[in-house]
Amino acid sequence: MTETPKKCPPDTTSPKTSPTKKEIDAATEALNHFAQGKRHLVVGDIPSAVNSLQEACRFLAEEYGETAPECGDAYYHYGQALLELARVENGVLGNALDGEEGSTEDEDGDEGEGGGEGDEGEEDSQEGESQDEDGNNEESESPGEGEGEKTEEDEEEVSNLQLSWEMLELAKVIFQKQAETNPEMNKKVAQVYLKLGEVGLESENYAQGIEDFRQCLAIQMKILKEDDRCIAETHYQLGVAHSFSDDFDNAIESFGAAIKVIKLRIKNLNERKKEKESWTEDQRTKDAAERPDPFYTEQGEIDELNELLPEIKDKITDMEQMKKDSKEKLQRAAKEAFKAQAIAGKTGSSPFGESSGSGFDAPSASCSSSTSDAKPITHLVRKKQRKAEEDTKEDPKKVKGENGKAVPSSRETKSVNGKSESMDKQEEAPLKVPYTEELKKMAADELKKKTEEITHEETMA
């Protein structure tokens, strides 16, 4: 009896070795959308690029999973297209693309500017049906819902940048995982960081943009040649980010580094041109066949780079001027602040107040007892004498010198043995007393006391 060999069911191994028709169709559809999206991106048809790449990402994510390696390139280009769309919206052409943006987002089930009114109309019809059943309760809710729709629509205006960042982050995670086993993927990681930095600039998050550019540059310096144009581009973008942050010194340094790379590139290209002049025909044919771009020439790239140099040099000149203007502006602001403070100190209160705040609290040279004498007050003494003789019935007034010292009358009456006696006294010499509030008060009290004595003696007489 012969034993018949066992056979495996035909459908057990086939799914593992070959994809199904459905999988093939999905992959083909995704690749078609991906190719179209890249083409639209190259020619500048940004809304169409967003549409096609969005569909490519959807097909690939459904087929392979959201974090599958197959999705990396589609995520990267979709994020790039969304960034370009956000730039257009923020520019002068933003209003012209509102309708196109609405149709783009409607296909994904999101509400855009162009399709917002249609969605509201559908909801209104649904609310109308519910009103027939429930009465007027739904009418009071519909305005609130309409406001909610507008809020979502307003949020959509900034969602492109946010979505761009999310797609680029997904691409970065996928590429970084692949780079663990394939170092060549680090080039794509660097490119993702470059685009993330640009998203930071567009969203005015300059600190994050600078960090992303630095991450990009760190990778490029390790894996690329020192004259690679990608390094020059990253230096340039980093300079722009620093300039937006008013960090002019670092901006000038980054622009200078970009120029250095470009000049090195031009030098190496010129050397390569001279080297190729001695090539054989076979070497020339082989080199032309290996070129990614059949129209590329060293001289053509040299011309392009020479056109870039003046633009970057102008940036450096602008940064130096802005740095100078900023410094002068700060100096002017400091001077104005000093002036304002000085003026406020002079006019804020009387210089003879207890706390003027303008330097009058400290003893000045004119008020110092050690450096200045009181001024002569003979004319005031004589005036006081004439006044006392004209009206002896009135209380004599206090007479003060300019230094605050009370001056006795030139005619003074003293009581000697119970009799009044007149004495003529003139103080011709200047008084030497410190000008202080305390001495003023003491002099006034002394004059008042003597005046009371004179009045009492005249009354007794």
CORCORPE-V971532 format. One record per residue. N is the residue number from 0. PHI is phi in degrees with one decimal (NA if undefined). Layout:
# CORCORPE-V971532
N|PHI / N|PHI
This chain:
# CORCORPE-V971532
0|NA / 1|-84.9 / 2|-95.4 / 3|-78.2 / 4|-64.1 / 5|-79.1 / 6|-117.2 / 7|-78.1 / 8|-59.0 / 9|-61.6 / 10|-87.7 / 11|-79.3 / 12|-99.0 / 13|-63.4 / 14|-65.5 / 15|-81.9 / 16|-97.9 / 17|-140.9 / 18|-72.8 / 19|-77.4 / 20|-61.3 / 21|-64.5 / 22|-65.0 / 23|-63.3 / 24|-64.0 / 25|-65.5 / 26|-64.5 / 27|-63.8 / 28|-62.5 / 29|-63.7 / 30|-65.7 / 31|-62.8 / 32|-62.8 / 33|-63.9 / 34|-63.7 / 35|-64.4 / 36|-62.2 / 37|-64.4 / 38|-65.3 / 39|-60.9 / 40|-66.9 / 41|-66.8 / 42|-84.9 / 43|87.8 / 44|-87.7 / 45|-65.7 / 46|-58.4 / 47|-66.1 / 48|-63.6 / 49|-61.8 / 50|-59.3 / 51|-66.4 / 52|-70.2 / 53|-62.6 / 54|-66.2 / 55|-61.7 / 56|-63.8 / 57|-65.6 / 58|-62.2 / 59|-67.1 / 60|-65.9 / 61|-67.7 / 62|-83.0 / 63|-113.4 / 64|106.7 / 65|-66.2 / 66|-107.6 / 67|-72.7 / 68|-57.9 / 69|-63.4 / 70|-89.9 / 71|-57.3 / 72|-64.2 / 73|-65.5 / 74|-61.2 / 75|-61.7 / 76|-70.2 / 77|-66.5 / 78|-61.5 / 79|-64.5 / 80|-64.5 / 81|-65.4 / 82|-62.8 / 83|-64.4 / 84|-65.0 / 85|-63.9 / 86|-64.8 / 87|-64.5 / 88|-62.9 / 89|-80.0 / 90|-96.5 / 91|-72.1 / 92|-95.4 / 93|-58.7 / 94|-65.6 / 95|-70.2 / 96|-102.0 / 97|-60.6 / 98|-64.6 / 99|-65.1 / 100|-65.7 / 101|-60.9 / 102|-66.2 / 103|-64.4 / 104|-79.1 / 105|-64.5 / 106|-66.3 / 107|-92.1 / 108|87.0 / 109|-89.9 / 110|-98.8 / 111|-106.0 / 112|-67.8 / 113|-73.9 / 114|-102.7 / 115|-63.6 / 116|-67.8 / 117|-62.9 / 118|-64.2 / 119|-65.5 / 120|-64.3 / 121|-63.6 / 122|-67.1 / 123|-61.9 / 124|-66.1 / 125|-67.1 / 126|-65.7 / 127|-63.3 / 128|-64.2 / 129|-70.4 / 130|-66.8 / 131|-63.8 / 132|-89.1 / 133|-106.3 / 134|91.2 / 135|-92.8 / 136|-62.2 / 137|-70.0 / 138|-65.0 / 139|-69.9 / 140|-87.9 / 141|-62.7 / 142|-61.9 / 143|-62.4 / 144|-67.3 / 145|-62.8 / 146|-65.0 / 147|-62.7 / 148|-63.0 / 149|-66.1 / 150|-62.9 / 151|-63.6 / 152|-65.3 / 153|-64.1 / 154|-65.0 / 155|-64.5 / 156|-63.8 / 157|-108.5 / 158|-74.5 / 159|-64.1 / 160|-65.0 / 161|-63.7 / 162|-66.5 / 163|-59.9 / 164|-60.6 / 165|-65.0 / 166|-67.0 / 167|-67.3 / 168|-64.9 / 169|-62.0 / 170|-62.1 / 171|-62.1 / 172|-61.4 / 173|-65.3 / 174|-66.3 / 175|-64.1 / 176|-66.7 / 177|-68.0 / 178|-67.1 / 179|-63.1 / 180|-112.3 / 181|-133.0 / 182|-58.5 / 183|-62.5 / 184|-70.0 / 185|-63.3 / 186|-62.3 / 187|-70.8 / 188|-60.3 / 189|-62.4 / 190|-64.6 / 191|-65.0 / 192|-60.2 / 193|-62.0 / 194|-69.2 / 195|-63.3 / 196|-62.8 / 197|-66.8 / 198|-62.2 / 199|-61.0 / 200|-65.1 / 201|-66.4 / 202|-90.0 / 203|64.5 / 204|-95.6 / 205|-67.0 / 206|-63.1 / 207|-68.3 / 208|-61.4 / 209|-61.4 / 210|-63.0 / 211|-65.5 / 212|-62.9 / 213|-66.2 / 214|-62.5 / 215|-60.9 / 216|-64.3 / 217|-61.5 / 218|-70.1 / 219|-62.6 / 220|-64.9 / 221|-86.3 / 222|-110.9 / 223|-110.0 / 224|-69.9 / 225|-66.7 / 226|-103.4 / 227|-69.2 / 228|-65.6 / 229|-62.7 / 230|-65.8 / 231|-61.4 / 232|-63.1 / 233|-66.1 / 234|-58.4 / 235|-62.9 / 236|-62.7 / 237|-64.9 / 238|-62.8 / 239|-62.2 / 240|-62.1 / 241|-65.4 / 242|-65.8 / 243|-66.4 / 244|-90.0 / 245|60.8 / 246|-96.9 / 247|-69.3 / 248|-62.9 / 249|-67.9 / 250|-63.4 / 251|-62.3 / 252|-63.0 / 253|-67.8 / 254|-62.9 / 255|-64.0 / 256|-65.3 / 257|-62.9 / 258|-62.1 / 259|-60.7 / 260|-64.7 / 261|-64.0 / 262|-63.4 / 263|-64.7 / 264|-63.1 / 265|-61.5 / 266|-60.4 / 267|-66.0 / 268|-66.8 / 269|-63.9 / 270|-65.8 / 271|-67.0 / 272|-59.7 / 273|-64.2 / 274|-65.0 / 275|-70.6 / 276|-64.5 / 277|-97.9 / 278|-72.2 / 279|-82.8 / 280|-64.9 / 281|-65.1 / 282|-64.5 / 283|-65.3 / 284|-64.6 / 285|-64.1 / 286|-64.2 / 287|-66.1 / 288|-71.7 / 289|-88.1 / 290|-72.7 / 291|-64.7 / 292|-110.3 / 293|-66.3 / 294|-93.8 / 295|-73.5 / 296|-139.7 / 297|-63.2 / 298|-65.7 / 299|-62.2 / 300|-69.2 / 301|-60.8 / 302|-62.4 / 303|-62.7 / 304|-66.8 / 305|-64.8 / 306|-74.6 / 307|-76.6 / 308|-57.7 / 309|-60.0 / 310|-62.7 / 311|-70.3 / 312|-63.0 / 313|-62.7 / 314|-61.8 / 315|-63.7 / 316|-60.8 / 317|-61.7 / 318|-64.2 / 319|-64.6 / 320|-67.5 / 321|-63.8 / 322|-63.7 / 323|-64.6 / 324|-62.2 / 325|-64.6 / 326|-65.8 / 327|-65.4 / 328|-64.2 / 329|-65.6 / 330|-64.6 / 331|-63.2 / 332|-63.2 / 333|-64.9 / 334|-64.0 / 335|-62.8 / 336|-64.3 / 337|-64.8 / 338|-61.3 / 339|-60.4 / 340|-67.0 / 341|-65.2 / 342|-64.4 / 343|-63.3 / 344|-68.6 / 345|-77.1 / 346|-102.7 / 347|-68.9 / 348|-158.9 / 349|-66.3 / 350|-63.5 / 351|-98.0 / 352|-72.6 / 353|-70.2 / 354|-142.0 / 355|-79.2 / 356|75.1 / 357|-123.6 / 358|96.6 / 359|-83.1 / 360|-68.1 / 361|-80.1 / 362|-65.8 / 363|-92.2 / 364|-64.9 / 365|-74.4 / 366|-108.9 / 367|-79.9 / 368|-70.7 / 369|-89.5 / 370|-122.2 / 371|-139.6 / 372|-100.8 / 373|-70.0 / 374|-75.5 / 375|-59.9 / 376|-127.9 / 377|-60.8 / 378|-65.7 / 379|-73.1 / 380|-64.3 / 381|-64.3 / 382|-62.0 / 383|-64.6 / 384|-63.7 / 385|-62.7 / 386|-66.0 / 387|-68.9 / 388|-71.0 / 389|-71.9 / 390|-139.3 / 391|-83.5 / 392|-76.2 / 393|-79.8 / 394|-64.6 / 395|-63.7 / 396|-84.0 / 397|-74.1 / 398|-116.2 / 399|-123.0 / 400|-80.2 / 401|-66.1 / 402|-90.1 / 403|91.9 / 404|-81.0 / 405|-70.0 / 406|-114.5 / 407|-70.6 / 408|-64.3 / 409|-69.7 / 410|-114.7 / 411|-123.8 / 412|-107.5 / 413|-119.6 / 414|-99.3 / 415|-121.4 / 416|55.5 / 417|83.6 / 418|-111.9 / 419|-79.9 / 420|-140.0 / 421|-92.2 / 422|-135.1 / 423|-92.9 / 424|-137.7 / 425|-128.9 / 426|-98.2 / 427|-81.0 / 428|-74.1 / 429|-68.6 / 430|-80.6 / 431|-117.8 / 432|-137.6 / 433|-71.9 / 434|-88.4 / 435|-135.1 / 436|-65.0 / 437|-66.9 / 438|-67.9 / 439|-57.4 / 440|-65.5 / 441|-63.5 / 442|-64.6 / 443|-62.5 / 444|-64.0 / 445|-65.1 / 446|-63.8 / 447|-63.2 / 448|-64.5 / 449|-66.7 / 450|-62.5 / 451|-63.5 / 452|-64.2 / 453|-62.6 / 454|-62.0 / 455|-66.2 / 456|-65.6 / 457|-64.8 / 458|-68.6 / 459|-66.6 / 460|-70.1
